[in-house]
Amino acid sequence: MGTHVTGTQLRRFVVGGLEDDELAVNARHVADCAGCHKAFVEELRRRVGAGPFTFSLEPDFVFRHDHLKYEDLVSIADETVDQELKEVWDMHLKICEGCREDLTSFLAFRRLENESAR
């Protein structure tokens, strides 16, 4: 990344609003650039306050926002998901009731669709 992280990118970074490719680039830059790191910490402090905040690398914390998309539901129903991705989705499904409900509904729809096609 040739330029510094913008204020908009920092705000989106802090709230988890960056796409994976942009997140990776910005995270590397913030880790390597003292000025952007300081700005990131300041933005984070504005969001969470001056008190201590917690951060975890536990999978439940890391994957909590990786919601299933329609294509993911199709892959699960068609059993075309590779093992690594399945493990990530399983971790997310443990903590996300909305995605569990979406998956249950989609699988039920698929079963009905397959039964009516016979």
C-alpha positions in Angstrom: 0.0 0.0 0.0 1.7 3.1 -1.2 -0.5 5.7 0.6 -1.7 6.0 4.1 -5.0 4.7 5.3 -7.7 7.3 4.9 -10.0 8.4 7.8 -12.9 6.7 6.1 -11.0 3.5 5.7 -10.0 3.7 9.4 -13.6 4.1 10.5 -14.7 1.2 8.4 -11.8 -0.9 9.6 -12.6 -0.3 13.2 -16.3 -1.4 12.8 -15.4 -4.4 10.5 -16.8 -2.7 7.4 -14.0 -3.6 5.0 -14.1 -6.4 2.4 -11.5 -9.1 2.9 -9.0 -7.9 0.3 -9.2 -4.3 1.5 -9.0 -5.5 5.1 -5.8 -7.4 4.5 -4.1 -4.5 2.8 -5.1 -2.0 5.5 -4.2 -4.3 8.3 -0.7 -4.8 7.0 -0.3 -1.0 6.5 -1.6 -0.2 10.0 0.7 -2.8 11.5 3.8 -1.3 9.7 3.0 2.4 9.7 3.4 4.1 13.1 1.2 7.1 12.0 -1.7 5.0 10.7 -1.4 2.7 13.8 -1.7 5.7 16.1 -4.7 7.0 14.1 -6.3 3.5 14.2 -5.9 3.3 18.0 -7.4 6.8 18.3 -10.4 5.9 16.2 -10.8 2.7 18.1 -10.7 4.6 21.4 -13.4 7.0 20.1 -15.6 4.0 19.3 -15.1 2.0 22.5 -14.2 4.8 25.0 -11.1 5.2 27.0 -11.5 2.1 29.2 -10.0 -1.2 28.4 -11.4 -3.2 25.5 -11.1 -6.8 24.8 -10.0 -8.5 21.6 -9.7 -12.2 21.0 -8.3 -14.4 18.4 -10.7 -17.1 19.4 -12.6 -18.5 16.3 -16.0 -17.6 17.8 -14.9 -14.0 18.0 -13.1 -13.8 14.7 -15.8 -15.4 12.6 -18.9 -13.8 14.3 -19.5 -11.5 11.3 -18.9 -14.0 8.5 -22.6 -14.4 7.7 -23.7 -17.0 5.2 -24.7 -15.7 1.8 -27.1 -17.4 -0.6 -24.3 -19.0 -2.5 -23.0 -20.5 0.7 -26.4 -22.0 1.5 -26.4 -23.6 -2.0 -22.9 -25.0 -1.4 -23.9 -26.5 1.9 -27.1 -28.0 0.4 -25.2 -29.4 -2.6 -22.4 -30.7 -0.3 -19.7 -28.9 -2.3 -18.0 -27.1 0.6 -14.3 -27.8 1.2 -13.4 -29.0 4.8 -11.7 -25.8 5.8 -14.5 -23.5 4.8 -17.0 -25.9 6.4 -15.1 -25.6 9.7 -15.3 -21.8 9.5 -19.0 -21.9 8.8 -19.6 -24.4 11.6 -17.9 -22.0 14.0 -20.1 -19.1 12.8 -23.3 -21.2 13.0 -22.6 -22.0 16.6 -23.0 -18.3 17.5 -25.3 -16.9 14.8 -28.9 -17.7 15.3 -29.9 -15.8 12.1 -27.6 -17.9 9.9 -28.7 -21.1 11.6 -32.3 -20.2 10.9 -31.5 -19.3 7.3 -29.7 -22.6 6.8 -32.5 -24.6 8.3 -35.1 -22.9 6.2 -33.0 -23.3 3.0 -32.4 -27.0 3.6 -36.1 -27.6 4.3 -36.9 -25.7 1.1 -34.4 -27.9 -0.8 -35.9 -31.1 0.6 -39.4 -30.0 -0.4 -38.2 -29.0 -3.9 -36.5 -32.4 -4.3 -39.5 -34.3 -3.1 -41.9 -32.5 -5.5 -39.5 -33.1 -8.4 -39.8 -36.9 -8.0 
